[in-house]
Each structure stands twice: as C-alpha cells, then as structure tokens.
C-alpha cells in the first residue's frame, strides 16, 4: 500500500521543494514477487530522493534475511537508503 503525505516545514531551504522520501517498515523478510520485483517497482514508482527503512527487516520468530537483502541490493540503485533497527533485529 502506498500512502502519500505532503509535509510543509517553515524555513526549510527551497532546494528541498519536491524532495521525496519513501518510507518502508516492518517487512519481516516477506516475499514480494520474484526477486522482490513487486515491492521494487512500487518503491521505484514513488521516484524517491531518499529511501528510509525503519526496522523489522527480519522476523525474530523465523530468522531469514534473504528477501530483505535482495530488496536492499535493488533499491540502493534507485536512491540512497538509510536504515535503523527495529525490535526484531
């Protein structure tokens, strides 16, 4: 699901006008198509300047990072990626 939110910050430099941040969270190493193609296309369609992942790339109850690593390998080619850990990492 894609939700668009426009944020206006008074005093923010004008070079940030139109700056797009794509936020991903709680993927829990789920599979989104072959080689994460479905999610990759959704991320790419947002035309981000920056991609942020706010934790839970893995699931503590079933450890695997294969799908998450595949996604990261692909999305770093779209825009810079920043990541913080969640409670499952």
C-alpha positions as CSV (number, residue, x, y, z in Angstrom):
1,X,0.0,0.0,0.0
2,X,1.3,3.4,-0.9
3,X,0.2,6.4,1.2
4,X,1.3,9.9,0.1
5,X,1.8,12.6,2.7
6,X,2.9,16.1,1.9
7,X,4.8,17.9,4.8
8,X,5.4,21.6,4.8
9,X,8.2,22.9,7.1
10,X,8.5,26.6,7.5
11,X,12.1,27.8,6.9
12,X,13.2,24.6,5.1
13,X,15.6,25.5,2.2
14,X,13.9,25.8,-1.1
15,X,16.2,23.1,-2.6
16,X,14.0,20.6,-0.7
17,X,10.9,21.6,-2.6
18,X,9.5,18.4,-4.1
19,X,12.0,16.3,-2.1
20,X,10.6,12.8,-1.9
21,X,11.3,10.3,0.9
22,X,10.0,6.7,0.6
23,X,9.5,5.1,4.0
24,X,9.5,1.3,4.4
25,X,8.9,-0.6,7.7
26,X,8.1,-4.0,9.1
27,X,8.8,-6.1,6.1
28,X,9.7,-9.1,8.3
29,X,11.5,-10.7,5.3
30,X,8.3,-11.2,3.4
31,X,8.5,-12.1,-0.2
32,X,7.0,-9.6,-2.7
33,X,7.3,-11.4,-6.0
34,X,10.3,-13.0,-7.7
35,X,13.5,-11.1,-6.5
36,X,11.2,-8.7,-4.7
37,X,10.1,-7.3,-8.0
38,X,6.6,-6.2,-6.9
39,X,7.9,-4.1,-4.0
40,X,10.9,-2.8,-6.0
41,X,8.5,-1.5,-8.7
42,X,6.3,0.2,-6.1
43,X,9.4,1.9,-4.5
44,X,10.7,3.0,-7.9
45,X,7.3,4.4,-8.9
46,X,7.5,6.9,-5.9
47,X,10.6,8.5,-7.5
48,X,12.3,9.0,-4.2
49,X,15.3,11.2,-3.4
50,X,15.8,9.1,-0.3
51,X,14.6,5.7,1.0
52,X,14.3,5.1,4.7
53,X,13.7,1.7,6.4
54,X,12.6,2.0,10.0
55,X,13.2,-1.5,11.2
56,X,12.0,-5.1,11.3
57,X,13.5,-6.2,8.0
58,X,13.6,-9.7,9.7
59,X,11.2,-11.6,12.0
60,X,12.6,-12.7,15.3
61,X,10.5,-15.8,15.3
62,X,11.8,-17.0,11.9
63,X,15.2,-15.7,11.1
64,X,15.9,-15.2,7.5
65,X,17.2,-12.1,5.7
66,X,17.3,-13.4,2.1
67,X,14.3,-11.4,0.8
68,X,15.2,-8.2,2.7
69,X,18.8,-8.3,1.4
70,X,17.6,-8.8,-2.1
71,X,15.3,-5.8,-1.8
72,X,18.1,-3.6,-0.4
73,X,20.5,-4.7,-3.2
74,X,17.9,-3.4,-5.7
75,X,16.6,-0.2,-4.1
76,X,20.1,1.3,-3.5
77,X,20.2,1.7,-7.2
78,X,17.1,3.9,-7.0
79,X,18.2,6.3,-4.2
80,X,20.3,6.4,-1.1
81,X,19.0,4.2,1.7
82,X,19.1,4.8,5.4
83,X,18.2,2.0,7.9
84,X,17.5,1.8,11.7
85,X,16.9,-1.4,13.5
86,X,13.6,-2.4,14.9
87,X,12.7,-4.7,17.8
88,X,13.2,-7.9,15.7
89,X,16.7,-7.2,14.5
